[in-house]
């Protein structure tokens, strides 16, 4: 970013922000209706970039071009279009089933589903913070059964306290993320020049429109993906039409069950998919990272088979792949800190001596550091009031922010579309390390109530924020305006998640909406049944699992050392971190195809061929998102299941 970056004036205008605020509840309805509500099964936010956001911005781009052709006037500038993309993309992380949807669906669960049999009332009711939850049976009756009026004052009064409290918590969490990104921005955006593959489609849509729409290769990619989605969409409606098998070949279970003899029976789930948008994104990823992702998936499976062959699989959880992946994430974090020490020293020098070298940043470094301190203070006070021990609070949030920082680095460097990282929720790591007996009831209750934001990291907002700063660096978007817009939009998004979900539930009833695996009540059941199990059956520390963390840390450090020592070294620890992830089970084949194609193009073609490959990749993603988005919208509007191009 230029030193006079704050002189940038475009992009973050009242018009762009206003349009985004209007789009947020509409997109939230689209996402929530698909993921937990009206139309059965959909996972809009389980892959990045969010296809609903790309669909909306692509639609605005077309409208812009039509208006410009007819009237010679553009409704929105390129920078305003990109601002809408950045703000809406960040906002749409919140209604995901991997973030605030979990929170909303669990707020009343412990009180509505308590029975004499499960003994929840005796076990932990007295330890639940009533100021964060809803225990009013009349208000919960309308929530779960539907056909109720949400606007009644007595119902609004019950919900307003938890909504305000959780919104404050979310805003503090987002503030810390934003301020960390401000500290990292110059190093990761300007100096290291990381790839940021996911930003490519947004940039081409808004700032490379002419080349995008006139490039024949783009339309070939668009046509291939669109044709597949159209054919499969009509095949869903009319089964006599042949279906093109591109999704989960082998089903959710995959082919693992076909191996019945030891040690191969230990291989677990493995499926094949050929999603056009994932292959397209793989073509935009650095070759060593796309290669590492599928290579380490097979390395992970090989560990399972080897453990069975030598008889170690009899140990519960062995070879502790999930803990190895967490250890690898710690290794990446340590490596990033060490390699960026010079930058961090520079930041503290600028803060101490007020040299003014940070005038081009979204906010001054001094203000960013105070933002981190202030945000963490709110999180600490919040956690302490719930009942978490003082010694556990810094440890819990240290683990959380290590994971999200590594995730942000992964998105900047690799851009893998699915990074649920469900193998490393904080409470599992802490329980393995200390045991439930040592943690005690209050800490276990707090860990349960906090599981909504660290159960999965697919839609975590922090990578979207940094990608927004990356896009602002390439365009005429004022970074300071973008910073405060992101913070304000995030607070607004938090309130809108509650508003849209409560509207749907009080109208239809949470018990009457099937959603994705009945997650509108399933999340609460998982969380509080898990809490019940912890209290019924106290556990001791699992030192074997902790050993898995150490092994992952050492292995990740070795890989980073080899990459630093040997330029040709193709194995990246980021690939190892996502190797056991939910998405890799289905997407390894997409990464294999994209890495083979990209290797062939780089080996045979020249710079022009490489650029054409980028345009082809963008076309694949646009075609999949456009037709897939249309099918999804039809489903939401008609409240009937339609073809889901993903997952």
C-alpha positions in Angstrom: 0.0 0.0 0.0 1.2 3.4 -0.8 2.2 5.8 2.0 -0.6 8.0 0.9 -3.0 5.1 1.0 -5.5 7.1 3.1 -5.8 9.5 0.2 -7.8 6.8 -1.6 -11.4 7.9 -1.6 -13.2 5.4 -3.7 -15.1 2.2 -2.9 -16.3 2.7 0.7 -19.1 5.1 -0.1 -22.4 5.5 1.6 -24.0 4.0 -1.5 -21.9 0.8 -1.3 -22.3 0.4 2.4 -26.1 1.1 2.2 -26.5 -1.5 -0.6 -24.6 -4.0 1.5 -26.8 -3.4 4.5 -29.9 -4.0 2.4 -28.3 -7.2 0.9 -27.3 -8.6 4.3 -30.8 -9.7 5.6 -31.7 -11.0 2.1 -28.6 -13.1 1.8 -28.9 -14.3 5.4 -32.4 -15.5 4.6 -31.0 -17.3 1.6 -28.2 -18.9 3.6 -30.2 -19.8 6.7 -33.2 -21.2 4.8 -30.9 -23.5 3.0 -28.6 -24.6 5.8 -31.0 -25.0 8.8 -34.4 -24.4 7.5 -36.9 -24.5 4.8 -35.5 -26.6 2.0 -33.8 -29.6 3.4 -30.1 -29.8 2.7 -27.6 -27.0 1.7 -24.2 -25.8 2.8 -23.9 -22.4 1.3 -21.1 -21.3 3.6 -19.1 -24.5 3.8 -16.8 -23.5 1.0 -15.1 -20.2 0.1 -15.6 -18.0 -1.7 -19.3 -17.9 -0.7 -21.1 -18.6 -3.9 -24.1 -16.4 -2.9 -21.8 -13.4 -2.7 -20.1 -14.1 -6.0 -23.6 -14.5 -7.5 -24.8 -11.2 -6.2 -21.7 -9.3 -7.3 -21.8 -11.0 -10.7 -25.4 -9.9 -11.1 -24.5 -6.3 -10.2 -21.7 -6.4 -12.6 -24.0 -7.4 -15.5 -26.6 -4.7 -14.5 -23.8 -2.2 -14.4 -22.6 -3.2 -17.9 -26.2 -3.0 -19.3 -26.8 0.4 -17.8 -23.5 1.7 -19.0 -24.3 0.4 -22.5 -27.8 2.0 -22.6 -27.3 5.2 -20.6 -23.5 5.6 -20.6 -23.8 5.8 -16.8 -22.5 3.3 -14.3 -24.6 2.6 -11.3 -21.6 1.5 -9.3 -17.9 2.1 -9.7 -15.5 -0.8 -9.8 -14.3 0.0 -6.3 -17.9 0.2 -5.0 -18.6 -3.2 -6.4 -15.5 -4.6 -4.8 -16.5 -3.0 -1.5 -19.9 -4.7 -1.6 -18.1 -8.0 -2.2 -15.7 -7.5 0.7 -18.4 -6.4 3.2 -21.0 -8.9 2.1 -18.4 -11.8 2.1 -17.4 -10.9 5.7 -21.0 -10.6 6.8 -22.1 -13.9 5.3 -19.7 -15.7 7.6 -22.0 -15.0 10.5 -25.2 -17.0 9.6 -23.2 -20.1 8.8 -23.8 -23.4 10.5 -20.2 -23.2 11.5 -20.6 -20.0 13.4 -23.6 -18.0 14.8 -26.3 -20.4 13.7 -25.0 -22.8 16.3 -25.2 -20.1 18.9 -28.8 -19.2 18.2 -30.0 -22.8 18.1 -28.5 -23.6 21.5 -29.6 -20.5 23.5 -32.8 -22.2 24.8 -32.0 -25.8 24.2 -30.9 -26.8 27.7 -34.2 -25.5 29.2 -36.6 -26.8 26.6 -35.2 -30.3 26.3 -34.4 -31.0 30.0 -36.1 -34.2 31.2 -36.1 -36.3 34.4 -34.2 -38.9 32.4 -31.3 -36.7 31.2 -31.1 -34.9 34.6 -29.8 -31.7 32.9 -31.6 -29.6 35.5 -29.8 -31.2 38.4 -26.5 -31.5 36.5 -25.9 -28.0 35.2 -28.9 -25.7 35.2 -27.5 -23.8 38.2 -24.3 -23.2 36.4 -25.8 -21.8 33.2 -25.6 -17.9 32.8 -29.3 -16.9 32.5 -28.3 -13.5 31.1 -26.9 -15.2 28.0 -29.7 -17.8 27.5 -33.5 -18.0 27.3 -35.3 -20.1 29.9 -38.8 -18.6 29.5 -41.0 -21.5 28.6 -43.7 -19.4 26.9 -41.1 -17.7 24.7 -39.4 -21.0 23.9 -42.8 -22.6 23.0 -43.2 -20.2 20.1 -39.6 -20.7 19.1 -39.8 -24.5 18.8 -43.4 -25.0 17.7 -43.9 -21.9 15.4 -47.1 -20.1 14.4 -46.2 -17.4 17.0 -45.8 -13.6 16.8 -42.1 -12.6 17.4 -43.1 -8.9 17.8 -44.9 -9.4 21.1 -43.2 -7.3 23.7 -43.0 -10.1 26.2 -41.1 -12.3 23.7 -38.8 -9.5 22.5 -38.0 -8.6 26.1 -36.9 -12.2 26.8 -34.5 -12.2 23.8 -33.1 -8.7 23.9 -30.7 -9.3 26.7 -29.0 -12.4 25.2 -28.9 -10.7 21.7 -27.2 -7.6 23.1 -24.7 -9.6 25.2 -23.7 -12.0 22.5 -23.4 -9.1 19.9 -21.0 -7.3 22.3 -19.0 -10.5 22.5 -19.0 -11.0 18.8 -18.0 -7.4 18.1 -15.1 -7.7 20.6 -13.9 -10.9 18.9 -14.1 -9.3 15.5 -12.2 -6.2 16.7 -9.3 -8.3 17.9 -9.2 -10.1 14.5 -9.3 -6.8 12.6 -6.5 -5.3 14.7 -4.3 -8.4 14.3 -4.9 -8.2 10.5 -3.8 -4.5 10.6 -0.5 -5.6 12.3 0.0 -8.3 9.7 -1.2 -6.6 6.6 2.0 -4.9 5.4 4.1 -8.1 5.9 1.7 -10.5 4.4 0.3 -8.3 1.6 3.1 -6.1 0.5 6.4 -7.7 1.5 5.8 -11.5 1.2 3.3 -11.0 -1.7 1.3 -14.1 -0.8 -0.9 -15.6 -3.5 -4.4 -14.9 -2.1 -6.1 -17.2 -4.7 -9.6 -16.6 -3.4 -9.4 -12.9 -4.2 -8.8 -13.6 -7.9 -12.5 -14.0 -8.8 -13.5 -10.9 -7.0 -10.8 -8.8 -8.7 -11.6 -10.1 -12.2 -15.3 -9.6 -11.7 -14.9 -5.9 -10.6 -11.7 -4.6 -12.1 -10.9 -6.8 -15.1 -14.4 -6.9 -16.5 -13.6 -6.2 -20.1 -10.9 -9.0 -20.3 -13.2 -11.3 -18.4 -16.2 -10.9 -20.7 -14.3 -10.9 -23.9 -12.0 -13.8 -23.2 -13.0 -16.9 -25.1 -11.2 -19.2 -22.6 -13.2 -17.7 -19.7 -16.5 -18.6 -21.5 -15.3 -22.1 -22.3 -14.7 -22.7 -18.5 -18.0 -21.0 -17.7 -19.8 -23.1 -20.3 -18.4 -26.4 -19.0 -19.4 -25.7 -15.4 -22.7 -24.2 -16.3 -23.6 -27.1 -18.6 -22.9 -29.7 -15.8 -25.0 -27.7 -13.3 -27.9 -27.3 -15.8 -27.9 -31.0 -16.8 -27.7 -32.2 -13.2 -30.4 -29.7 -12.1 -32.9 -31.0 -14.6 -31.8 -34.6 -13.8 -32.8 -33.9 -10.2 -36.2 -32.8 -11.4 -36.6 -35.4 -14.1 -34.7 -38.6 -13.2 -34.9 -39.9 -16.8 -32.3 -37.3 -17.8 -28.8 -38.8 -17.2 -26.9 -37.4 -14.2 -23.2 -36.4 -14.6 -21.4 -37.9 -11.5 -19.2 -35.1 -10.1 -20.2 -35.1 -6.4 -19.2 -37.6 -3.7 -18.7 -40.6 -6.0 -19.1 -43.4 -3.5 -21.5 -41.4 -1.3 -20.9 -39.8 2.0 -19.2 -43.0 3.3 -17.0 -43.3 0.2 -15.2 -46.4 -0.7 -13.6 -47.1 2.7 -16.2 -49.8 3.6 -15.1 -51.9 0.6 -11.9 -52.7 2.4 -12.9 -55.4 4.8 -9.6 -57.1 5.6 -7.0 -55.7 8.1 -5.0 -53.5 7.9 -6.8 -51.9 4.9 -10.1 -51.8 6.8 -8.6 -49.0 8.9 -8.5 -46.6 5.9 -11.8 -44.9 6.7 -13.9 -42.6 4.5 -12.5 -41.8 1.1 -14.6 -40.4 -1.7 -14.1 -38.8 -5.1 -15.5 -35.5 -6.4 -14.9 -33.3 -9.4 -16.6 -30.0 -8.5 -15.8 -27.5 -11.3 -15.4 -24.5 -8.9 -13.0 -26.5 -6.7 -10.9 -27.5 -9.6 -10.9 -23.9 -10.8 -9.7 -22.7 -7.4 -7.1 -25.4 -7.4 -5.7 -24.0 -10.7 -5.3 -20.6 -9.0 -3.4 -22.1 -6.0 0.4 -22.4 -5.9 1.3 -25.7 -7.3 3.3 -26.9 -4.3 0.3 -26.2 -2.0 -2.3 -27.9 -4.2 0.1 -30.9 -4.5 0.7 -31.0 -0.7 -3.0 -31.0 0.1 -3.7 -34.3 -1.7 -0.3 -35.9 -1.0 -0.8 -35.5 2.8 -4.3 -36.8 2.6 -2.8 -40.1 1.4 -0.1 -39.7 4.0 -2.8 -39.5 6.6 -4.6 -42.6 5.3 -1.2 -44.4 5.2 -0.8 -43.7 8.9 -4.1 -45.3 9.7 -3.3 -48.4 7.7 0.2 -48.7 9.2 -1.2 -48.3 12.7 -3.6 -51.1 12.1 -0.9 -53.3 10.6 1.4 -53.0 13.6 -1.4 -53.4 16.1 -1.3 -49.8 17.5 -4.9 -49.0 16.4 -6.1 -50.7 19.5 -5.1 -47.6 21.4 -8.1 -45.3 21.5 -7.6 -42.5 18.9 -4.2 -43.7 17.7 -2.3 -42.3 15.7 -4.0 -39.1 17.0 -4.1 -37.5 13.5 -6.3 -34.7 14.7 -3.9 -33.7 17.5 -1.0 -34.1 15.0 -2.7 -31.5 12.8 -3.1 -29.1 15.7 0.5 -29.6 16.5 1.4 -28.8 12.9 -0.7 -25.6 13.2 1.3 -24.6 16.2 4.5 -25.2 14.2 3.2 -23.0 11.4 2.3 -20.3 14.0 5.8 -20.4 15.6 7.5 -20.3 12.1 5.4 -17.3 11.1 6.3 -15.5 14.3 10.0 -16.2 14.0 10.1 -15.3 10.3 8.1 -12.1 10.9 10.1 -11.0 14.0 11.8 -8.1 12.1 8.3 -6.8 11.1 7.0 -7.0 14.6 10.1 -5.1 15.9 9.4 -2.5 13.3 5.7 -2.2 14.5 6.8 -1.7 18.1 9.4 0.8 17.0 6.8 2.8 15.1 4.4 2.7 18.1 7.1 3.7 20.5 8.7 6.6 18.5 5.5 7.6 16.6 7.5 7.9 13.3 4.3 8.1 11.2 5.4 5.2 9.0 2.0 3.6 9.5 0.0 6.4 7.9 -0.9 4.1 5.0 -2.4 1.4 7.3 -6.1 1.0 7.9 -5.6 2.4 11.4 -2.3 3.4 13.2 -0.4 0.5 14.9 -0.8 2.2 18.3 -4.6 2.1 17.9 -4.5 -1.4 16.6 -2.6 -2.6 19.7 -5.1 -0.8 22.0 -7.9 -2.4 20.0 -6.4 -5.9 20.7 -6.0 -5.1 24.4 -9.5 -3.6 24.6 -11.1 -6.5 22.7 -9.4 -9.1 24.8 -10.4 -7.3 28.0 -14.0 -7.6 27.0 -13.6 -11.3 26.1 -11.9 -11.9 29.5 -14.6 -10.1 31.5 -17.3 -11.9 29.6 -15.7 -15.3 30.2 -15.0 -14.7 33.8 -18.6 -13.7 34.4 -19.8 -16.9 32.8 -17.6 -18.8 35.3 -14.4 -19.7 33.5 -11.3 -19.9 35.7 -8.8 -17.0 35.4 -6.0 -19.4 34.5 -8.0 -21.0 31.7 -9.2 -17.8 30.0 -5.8 -16.7 28.5 -5.1 -20.3 27.5 -8.4 -20.8 25.8 -8.2 -17.6 23.7 -4.5 -18.2 23.0 -5.4 -21.5 21.4 -8.3 -19.9 19.5 -6.3 -17.0 18.0 -3.4 -19.3 17.1 -5.7 -21.4 15.1 -7.5 -18.5 13.3 -4.1 -16.8 12.6 -2.8 -20.0 11.0 -6.1 -20.3 9.2 -5.7 -16.7 7.8 -2.2 -17.6 6.7 -3.5 -20.7 5.0 -6.1 -18.7 3.1 -3.6 -16.1 2.1 -1.0 -18.6 1.0 -3.0 -21.6 -0.2 -6.7 -20.7 -0.6 -8.1 -24.2 0.0 -11.9 -23.8 -0.3 -12.9 -25.9 2.8 -11.0 -25.6 6.0 -13.4 -26.7 8.7 -10.6 -27.9 10.9 -13.1 -29.6 13.1 -10.3 -31.7 14.4 -9.0 -28.9 16.6 -11.8 -27.4 18.7 -10.5 -25.8 21.8 -12.5 -27.8 24.3 -11.1 -31.1 22.9 -7.5 -29.9 23.2 -8.0 -28.6 26.7 -9.9 -31.7 27.9 -7.1 -33.9 26.4 -4.5 -31.8 28.2 -6.2 -31.5 31.6 -9.1 -33.9 31.8 -12.7 -33.0 32.7 -12.2 -33.8 36.4 -9.5 -31.0 36.8 -11.5 -28.5 34.7 -14.6 -28.7 36.8 -18.3 -27.9 36.1 -18.0 -24.1 35.6 -15.2 -24.4 33.0 -17.0 -27.2 31.2 -20.2 -25.2 31.0 -18.2 -22.2 29.6 -16.4 -24.4 27.0 -19.8 -25.8 25.9 -21.3 -22.3 25.5 -18.2 -21.2 23.6 -18.2 -24.2 21.2 -20.2 -22.3 18.6 -17.2 -20.2 17.4 -14.5 -22.8 17.7 -16.3 -26.0 16.6 -15.4 -25.4 13.0 -13.5 -22.6 11.1 -14.9 -22.9 7.6 -16.6 -19.5 7.7 -14.3 -17.7 10.2 -14.4 -13.9 9.4 -10.6 -13.2 9.9 -9.4 -14.5 6.5 -12.2 -12.5 4.8 -10.9 -9.3 6.5 -7.3 -9.8 5.3 -8.5 -10.6 1.8 -10.4 -7.4 1.9 -7.3 -5.5 2.8 -5.4 -7.3 0.0 -8.1 -6.2 -2.5 -8.0 -2.6 -1.2 -4.3 -2.5 -1.7 -4.8 -3.4 -5.4 -7.6 -0.9 -6.0 -9.0 2.5 -5.1 -10.5 1.5 -1.8 -9.8 3.6 1.3 -8.4 1.1 3.9 -9.4 3.2 6.9 -13.0 3.5 5.8 -12.9 -0.3 5.0 -11.7 -1.1 8.6 -14.5 0.7 10.3 -17.1 -0.5 7.8 -16.0 -4.1 8.4 -16.4 -3.6 12.2 -19.8 -1.9 11.9 -21.1 -4.4 9.3 -20.0 -7.3 11.6 -22.0 -5.9 14.5 -25.0 -5.4 12.3 -24.6 -8.9 10.9 -24.6 -10.4 14.4 -28.0 -8.7 15.1 -29.3 -9.8 11.7 -28.5 -13.4 12.3 -30.7 -13.4 15.4 -33.4 -11.4 13.6 -33.7 -13.7 10.6 -33.4 -17.0 12.5 -35.9 -15.9 15.1 -38.3 -14.8 12.4 -38.1 -18.2 10.7 -38.4 -20.2 13.9 -41.3 -18.3 15.4 -43.1 -18.6 12.1 -42.3 -22.2 11.2 -41.0 -23.7 14.5 -37.6 -25.1 15.0 -39.0 -28.6 15.5 -40.7 -28.4 12.1 -37.7 -27.4 10.0 -35.6 -30.3 8.9 -32.5 -28.4 7.6 -29.1 -30.0 7.2 -29.2 -33.0 9.5 -31.8 -31.3 11.8 -29.1 -28.9 12.9 -31.7 -26.4 14.2 -31.9 -28.7 17.3 -29.0 -31.1 16.6 -26.3 -28.6 17.7 -27.9 -28.1 21.1 -28.2 -31.8 21.5 -24.5 -32.4 20.7 -23.4 -29.6 23.0 -25.5 -30.4 26.1 -25.4 -34.1 25.8 -21.6 -33.8 25.6 -21.6 -31.6 28.7 -23.8 -34.3 30.4 -21.3 -37.0 29.4 -18.3 -35.0 30.8 -20.1 -34.5 34.1 -21.3 -38.1 34.3 -17.9 -39.7 33.4 -15.0 -37.5 34.5 -11.8 -38.0 32.6 -8.1 -37.7 33.3 -5.5 -36.0 31.0 -4.8 -38.0 27.8 -1.0 -37.9 27.6 -1.0 -40.0 24.4 -3.1 -37.3 22.6 -0.8 -34.6 23.9 2.1 -36.6 22.4 0.3 -36.4 19.1 0.5 -32.6 19.3 4.2 -32.8 19.9 4.7 -35.1 17.0 2.7 -32.8 14.7 4.7 -29.8 15.9 8.0 -31.4 15.2 6.9 -32.7 11.8 5.6 -29.3 10.8 8.9 -27.7 12.0 10.9 -30.2 9.9 8.8 -29.4 6.8 9.3 -25.6 7.3 13.0 -26.1 7.8 13.3 -28.1 4.6 11.4 -25.5 2.6 13.7 -22.8 3.9 16.8 -24.8 3.1 15.8 -26.3 -0.2 14.0 -24.3 -2.9 12.8 -27.4 -4.7 11.2 -29.0 -1.6 7.5 -29.5 -2.6 5.9 -30.5 0.8 4.2 -27.7 2.7 2.9 -28.2 6.3 -0.3 -26.4 5.4 -1.2 -29.5 3.4 -0.7 -31.6 6.5 -2.9 -29.4 8.6 -5.9 -29.9 6.4 -5.1 -33.6 5.6 -7.7 -35.1 8.0 -10.2 -32.3 7.4 -13.8 -33.0 6.5 -13.4 -31.4 3.1 -10.3 -33.2 2.0 -12.1 -36.6 2.1 -14.2 -35.3 -0.9 -11.9 -32.8 -2.5 -8.5 -34.6 -2.8 -9.4 -35.7 -6.3 -10.2 -32.1 -7.3 -6.8 -31.0 -6.0 -5.1 -33.9 -7.9 -6.7 -32.9 -11.2 -5.9 -29.2 -10.8 -2.3 -29.9 -9.8 -1.7 -32.2 -12.7 -3.3 -29.8 -15.2 -1.4 -26.8 -13.8 1.9 -28.7 -13.8 1.4 -29.6 -17.5 0.6 -26.0 -18.4 3.6 -24.6 -16.6 5.8 -27.3 -18.1 4.6 -27.0 -21.7 3.1 -23.5 -22.1 4.5 -20.1 -21.5 3.3 -17.0 -19.7 0.4 -16.6 -22.0 -0.8 -20.1 -21.4 -0.5 -19.5 -17.6 -2.7 -16.4 -17.9 -5.2 -18.2 -20.0 -5.3 -20.9 -17.3 -6.3 -18.2 -14.8 -9.1 -17.0 -17.0 -10.3 -20.6 -17.5 -10.3 -21.2 -13.8 -12.3 -18.0 -13.1 -14.8 -19.2 -15.8 -15.2 -22.6 -14.1 -15.9 -20.9 -10.8 -18.3 -18.4 -12.3 -20.3 -21.0 -14.2 -20.7 -23.2 -11.2 -21.6 -20.4 -8.9 -24.1 -18.7 -11.3 -26.1 -21.8 -12.3 -25.8 -23.3 -8.8 -26.9 -20.0 -7.3 -30.0 -19.9 -9.6 -31.0 -23.5 -8.5 -30.4 -22.5 -4.9 -32.6 -19.3 -5.2 -35.4 -21.3 -6.9 -35.3 -23.7 -4.0 -35.5 -21.0 -1.4 -38.3 -19.1 -3.2 -40.4 -22.1 -3.9 -39.5 -23.9 -0.7 -38.9 -27.0 -2.6 -35.6 -29.1 -2.8 -33.6 -28.5 -5.9 -30.2 -29.6 -7.2 -27.4 -28.6 -4.9 -24.1 -28.2 -6.8 -22.3 -28.2 -3.5 -21.4 -30.2 -1.5 
